[in-house]
């Protein structure tokens, strides 16, 4: 019954999130991006208890799981894997921990780890929304799409958001600091 409550809480949280709070970018979409979106391969996260993927996900997220246990929380561990490069050894592991305590107003976050040369490296941390693997590549790694408009590209060591923050409307002027007065005690 407790599992049902956690999932229901998460579902309800997802329904009441205002679009303004979701971590997405709404920019202009080119014809090439539309084509990429149509051929994107969605990452389907599922519970796979007892599998190798589940065991690795639990090891990589041991600190979060231990913290949840201290608060009598038992998150559902969802996993998926997908190749992100032409090198068969570079397999990605997508991990999402679901519980009312770990999921925020924008939903549950997903982290992406890359298996390379026998180890696992965190290459994208805490994104919220549906993830798809795009056919386009940067530095020989597939781009990732979060929700519908947020593209993440490989910079050689991790994924970074391809949309940069807009420049501020007014440049910040450096204001000269006033000399500080010394307090004399006498």
C-alpha positions as CSV (number, residue, x, y, z in Angstrom):
1,X,0.0,0.0,0.0
2,X,2.9,2.4,0.8
3,X,4.2,2.0,-2.8
4,X,0.8,3.0,-4.2
5,X,0.8,6.1,-2.0
6,X,4.3,7.2,-3.2
7,X,3.4,6.7,-6.8
8,X,0.1,8.5,-6.4
9,X,1.8,11.4,-4.7
10,X,4.3,11.6,-7.5
11,X,1.6,11.5,-10.1
12,X,-0.4,14.2,-8.3
13,X,2.8,16.3,-8.0
14,X,3.3,16.0,-11.7
15,X,-0.2,17.1,-12.5
16,X,-0.1,20.3,-10.5
17,X,3.3,21.6,-11.6
18,X,2.8,24.9,-13.4
19,X,4.6,25.0,-16.7
20,X,6.6,28.0,-15.5
21,X,8.4,25.9,-12.9
22,X,9.4,23.0,-15.2
23,X,13.0,23.0,-16.4
24,X,12.5,23.4,-20.1
25,X,13.5,25.9,-22.7
26,X,11.1,27.2,-25.3
27,X,13.1,28.6,-28.2
28,X,12.7,28.6,-31.9
29,X,12.6,25.1,-33.5
30,X,14.4,24.6,-36.9
31,X,13.3,22.1,-39.5
32,X,16.4,20.0,-38.7
33,X,15.5,19.9,-35.0
34,X,11.9,18.9,-35.9
35,X,13.3,16.0,-38.0
36,X,15.7,15.0,-35.1
37,X,12.7,15.0,-32.7
38,X,10.7,12.7,-35.1
39,X,13.6,10.2,-35.2
40,X,14.5,10.5,-31.5
41,X,14.5,7.3,-29.5
42,X,12.8,7.7,-26.1
43,X,14.5,6.3,-23.0
44,X,11.9,4.2,-21.2
45,X,12.7,4.0,-17.5
46,X,11.4,0.8,-15.7
47,X,11.8,-0.9,-12.4
48,X,14.1,-3.9,-13.0
49,X,14.7,-5.3,-9.5
50,X,17.5,-7.8,-9.2
51,X,19.0,-7.1,-12.6
52,X,22.6,-6.0,-13.2
53,X,21.3,-2.5,-14.2
54,X,19.3,-2.2,-10.9
55,X,22.3,-3.3,-8.8
56,X,24.6,-0.8,-10.5
57,X,22.0,2.0,-10.2
58,X,21.7,1.3,-6.5
59,X,25.5,1.3,-6.0
60,X,25.9,4.6,-7.9
61,X,23.0,6.2,-5.8
62,X,23.9,4.5,-2.5
63,X,24.1,7.9,-0.7
64,X,20.7,9.0,-1.8
65,X,19.2,5.6,-1.0
66,X,20.8,5.6,2.5
67,X,19.5,9.1,3.2
68,X,16.0,8.1,2.1
69,X,16.2,5.0,4.4
70,X,17.0,7.3,7.4
71,X,13.7,9.0,6.7
72,X,11.8,5.8,6.4
73,X,11.5,6.3,2.6
74,X,11.9,3.5,0.2
75,X,12.3,5.0,-3.3
76,X,11.4,3.1,-6.5
77,X,14.6,2.7,-8.6
78,X,13.9,3.1,-12.4
79,X,16.6,2.3,-14.9
80,X,17.2,2.2,-18.6
81,X,20.3,1.8,-20.8
82,X,21.2,3.0,-24.3
83,X,24.3,3.3,-26.4
84,X,25.3,6.9,-26.8
85,X,28.3,6.4,-29.1
86,X,29.5,4.0,-31.8
87,X,31.8,2.4,-29.2
88,X,29.9,-0.6,-27.8
89,X,31.7,-0.2,-24.5
90,X,30.2,3.3,-24.0
91,X,26.8,2.3,-22.7
92,X,24.7,4.8,-20.8
93,X,22.7,4.1,-17.6
94,X,19.7,6.3,-16.9
95,X,18.6,6.3,-13.3
96,X,15.6,7.8,-11.6
97,X,14.8,7.5,-7.9
98,X,11.1,8.0,-7.3
99,X,9.5,8.8,-4.0
100,X,7.4,11.7,-2.6
101,X,10.5,12.9,-0.7
102,X,13.0,12.8,-3.6
103,X,10.8,14.2,-6.3
104,X,10.2,17.9,-6.4
105,X,7.7,20.3,-7.9
106,X,9.1,19.7,-11.4
107,X,8.8,15.9,-11.0
108,X,11.5,13.3,-10.5
109,X,15.0,13.9,-11.7
110,X,17.0,11.5,-13.8
111,X,20.8,11.1,-13.8
112,X,22.9,9.7,-16.7
113,X,26.0,7.6,-16.1
114,X,28.4,6.5,-18.9
115,X,30.2,3.2,-18.7
116,X,33.7,3.7,-20.1
117,X,36.8,1.5,-19.7
118,X,35.2,-0.6,-16.9
119,X,33.9,2.3,-14.7
120,X,30.9,4.5,-14.4
121,X,31.0,8.3,-14.7
122,X,28.1,10.8,-14.0
123,X,27.7,12.7,-17.2
124,X,24.3,14.4,-16.7
125,X,22.9,15.1,-13.3
126,X,19.3,15.7,-12.2
127,X,17.3,16.6,-15.2
128,X,13.5,16.4,-15.1
129,X,11.3,15.4,-18.0
130,X,11.2,12.7,-20.7
131,X,14.6,11.9,-22.2
132,X,15.2,10.8,-25.8
133,X,18.4,9.9,-27.7
134,X,18.7,12.0,-30.8
135,X,20.4,10.9,-34.0
136,X,22.6,14.0,-34.1
137,X,26.0,13.9,-32.4
138,X,28.6,16.2,-30.8
139,X,32.1,14.9,-30.2
140,X,31.0,11.4,-31.4
141,X,28.2,11.1,-28.7
142,X,24.5,11.3,-29.4
143,X,22.7,14.4,-28.3
144,X,20.0,14.0,-25.6
145,X,16.6,15.7,-25.7
146,X,14.9,16.5,-22.4
147,X,11.1,17.1,-22.9
148,X,10.5,18.6,-26.3
149,X,12.8,21.6,-26.6
150,X,15.8,21.1,-24.4
151,X,18.8,19.7,-26.2
152,X,21.9,18.5,-24.3
153,X,25.2,18.0,-26.2
154,X,28.4,16.2,-25.3
155,X,31.4,18.5,-24.6
156,X,34.0,15.8,-24.4
157,X,33.5,14.9,-20.8
158,X,29.9,15.5,-19.9
159,X,26.5,16.7,-21.3
160,X,25.8,20.4,-21.3
161,X,22.6,22.3,-22.1
162,X,22.9,23.7,-25.6
163,X,20.7,26.7,-24.8
164,X,22.6,29.4,-23.0
165,X,21.0,31.8,-20.6
166,X,20.0,35.1,-22.3
167,X,22.2,38.0,-21.5
168,X,20.9,40.4,-18.9
169,X,19.0,43.4,-20.2
170,X,21.4,45.9,-18.5
171,X,25.0,45.3,-18.1
172,X,26.3,45.3,-14.5
173,X,28.5,48.2,-13.7
174,X,31.2,47.7,-11.2
175,X,30.7,50.1,-8.4
176,X,33.8,51.4,-6.6
177,X,33.7,50.3,-3.0
178,X,33.7,53.0,-0.4
179,X,36.7,52.8,1.9
180,X,35.7,51.1,5.1
181,X,36.0,53.1,8.3
182,X,38.1,51.7,11.0
183,X,36.6,51.5,14.4
184,X,38.9,52.8,17.1
185,X,38.4,51.5,20.5
186,X,39.8,53.6,23.2
